Amino acid sequence: MTASASAPVTVDIDAGLACITLNRPDRHNALSADVRAGLLQALRDVAADDRVGAVVLTGAGRQAFCAGMDLQELARTPLTPDDLGPDTPMMRAFDALDKPLIGAVNGFAVTGGFELALMCDVLVASERARFADTHARVGLVSGWGLSQRLSLAIGAQRARYLHFTGNFLDAQTAREWGLVLEVVAPDALLPRCRAIAQDMLGCDWPTLRAMKRAQRAGQSTTLAEGLAVEAQLSRESLARLDLHALQQRVDALMARGRRQQAVAHGAQTS
């Protein structure tokens, strides 16, 4: 599945990894109606594609991951109440994606773009990345989860600071605050995200998807409800367990651990 290079959203699949790219670099990948529709379709397509085990979401160019809603278009065609909230098709599509989603934040992630970033499971940022919640400055309360997810990611006090000021957060501070996993040079961003995805793809895919569902349940429910979801998913994994395959996986896991230890030892002594 490879969309036209001129499409507002492109999807490329290689070796189990789907890369979804918001493709309006001349407009800082702003979320026009066409981009929103393309992203919705891309999320649905990769969710249904058995060839895909992990997904990367990024923006075209080096300036912006996503600058939020297309304000010029909004002036002509305002959003409706149905475009906001957890029941919108796009938010449902993000929630339904039970495959790991890595956000490759290549530039500005502002307001609606910040919300897209927070829908990812892991964020890796370019040194050029900047995050900002400007909802209070433009006069619209967030409608895609930013006011709820940001506190979970960086803590309530830091989230309130960003919500209430509209100030920008640089990539290194975002890492220090726990918002992003790593900060890398711009040219290293997609290779690093692909490497993380390959580590994920080396896991058992059905279990990987179940672990994502369990982890997400813990964020959106009580501890008791999250534990119940985890227990049910654990029982399902036990029912499908192949003991012969389990031994092979344990052997492969031990060999991988030895390789990683050797690499780490070599780095320390070099």
N, C-alpha and C positions, 0 to 999 in steps of 0.2 A: 504494500500500500504506500504509494508515493504521490502526494498531491502535486498539482502544477506549481511551479516556482512562483507564479504570479498570484496564487490563491491567498486569501487573507489569513488562512491557517494551513500549514503544511504538516504532513505526517510522513516520517521515514522509519522503516522497520528494518533492523539488521540484527541477526543472531539473538533474537528474543527480546530486543530492546526497541521500543517505539520512542521516537523523538518528535514531540509536538512543538511546533514553532509558531508563535504569533508573528505574522508576516506583514506588518505595516511600519517598517523602520522610518519612513518619511513622516509618519505621524506618531512616532515613539510608541508604536504598537498599541495605540489607544483602542478602547473596546467599542468600536462601531457595531451596529447591528450585524453587519456581515462577519466581523471577527467573532462576536458572541455566538452566532449561528455556526460558524466553522469550528469553534472550540467545542461547542456542545456535540456536534457530529463526530469530531475527532475523539472525544472522551468515550462516546458510545461505541465507536468502532473498535478502539483498542481494548475496551472492556470485554467485547464479544469475541475478540480474535485470540484463538488458542495458541497462536504463534508467539504472542506477546506475554512476557513474564514480568517486565518492569517498564516504567515510562519515565521519560525526562520531559519537563515543560520548560521552555525558554522563549526568549524574544529575539527577533532578527536584529542584526546590527550590534553595536557596542554601546549605544547611548541609553537604551531603555529596555528593561524587561517588559514593563507595561506601565504607561502613564495614567491608567485609569480610564474612565469613560471618555468618549469623544465629545467634548463640550460643544463643538460647532454643530455636530449632528443633534445633540440634545436640545440645542436652541430651536431646531426645526421640528424635532420629533421627541418630545419629553418622554421619560420613563413613565410607566404606569405602576400602580401598586402591585400588579402581578409580576413585575420584573424584579421585585425585591423579596427577600425572605427565604427561608429554608425549603419552601416548596417550589421554587422556581426550577425549571428544567435543568439549568446549568448546575445549580447547587446539588440537585438530586443526582446528576451525572457524576459529579466529583465524589459524592457520598457512595455511589454505587460502584466506583472503581476500586475493586478489592486487590489491586496489584500495586506494589510500591511505586510511589510517585516522587521523583526527585526534581526539585526546582533549581534550575541553573539560572541564577539571577545575574544577568550580564550588565545591568545598568540600573536606571531608576525604576523602583517599584513603588508607585504612589497611589494612595487611596484605593480605588478598585483593583489596581495592580498589586498593591500590598495584600489585599484580600485573596487574590489568586495565589500569591506566594504562600500564604498561611494555610491554604488548602493542600499544600504538598506535605509529604511525610518527612522529607529531609531537604534542607536548603544548603546549597553551596553558592558562594557569592564571588563574583569578580571583584578585584580591587576598585573597580569603577562603580560598584553597586551603591545605591542610596535608597533608604526606605523612609516613607513619610505617610502619615494619616492626616490629610487636609480636609476631612469631612466638615469639621467645625468651622473651618475658614470659608468653605464654599456654601455652607448652610444646608447640608443634607446629612442626616444620621446614616451611618453605615448600614447597608442592607444585606451584605453577604458574609456576615459573621465576624468582622474585624473586631468589634467591641467585645466579643466573647473569646475568640481564639488568641488574641495577642496577649492577654493576661496569662493564659495557660503557657505561652511560649517564653515570656520574659518576666512574669510576675506582675502583680496588680499596680504597684507604684510606678514602675517604669512605663507600663502601658498607659496609665493615666497621664503621665508626662507627655507621651507622644500624642495621645488623643486630644489633650487639652491645649497643646501649643501649636500643633502642625509642624513642628521642627523636624529637620531631616536627621536621620541616623546613618552614620557612615558604616562601611562594611566591617572594619575592625572592631568598632564598638558593638555592632550587631553580633559579632562572634563572641566578644567578651560577655555579652548579655545572654548568650545561649540561643539567639534567634537563628543563627546559621552555624552549620557544622564546621566549615572551613572557608577561608578566603584565599583565592589563588589569582595568579596573573590572568589577564583576559584570554590570552591564547591557550591557557591551561584549563579553562573552565569546563568546556564540553568533554575533553579527554578525561578529566578527573571525575566528572559525573558518570561517564561511561564506565570507568574503572569501578566505581562504587556499585553501579548497576550490575556489572559482571559478577562481583562478589555476591550480590543478592541472587542473581540467576543461578549461581552454583548451589543454592539451597533447593530443597524439595518444594516445587511450585505450589501444590495444594496447601502445604503447611504454611508457606510464606503468606498466602492469601488469608488463611485462617488466623495467623498471628496478627495481621493488619486489622482484621475485623475485631479481634479481642482487644487490641490496643486502642482502637477507636472507641469501642464500647466503654472502656474505662474513662475516656475523656468526656463522654456525653451522658453518663448515667452515674448512679451512686456506686460506691465501692462494692456493695453487696450484689448489685445487678451486674456490674462488670465481672465479678468473680463467677457469677452464674453463667454468663456468656462464655467465659474462658473454660469453665468446667465442661460445658456442652461441646465446645469445639475440641477440647482435649479427648473427650470420649469418642468423638467422630474420628479423630486421627488415630486413636488406638484401634478402632474397628477396621481401619484400612491398612494397618501396619503390616509390612512384609518383613519377617524376621531375617530372611536371607539378605534382602536389600539393606536392612538396618546394619548388619555387620559390615557390608561393603561401604556404607556411608561412614561408619565409625572409623574404618581403616583409612578412608580418604580424608576424614577430618583430622586424624592423627598425623598423617603425612603432610597435610596443609599446615598444621601447627608447627611441625618441624621446619618446614620451608620458611615460614614467617619468622621463626626464632633465629634461623641462620641469617636471614636478611637483616634482622635487627642487630644481631651480633656484629655482622660485617659493617653496618653503619656506625656502630659505636667504636669500632677499632680502626676505622679508616681516617 
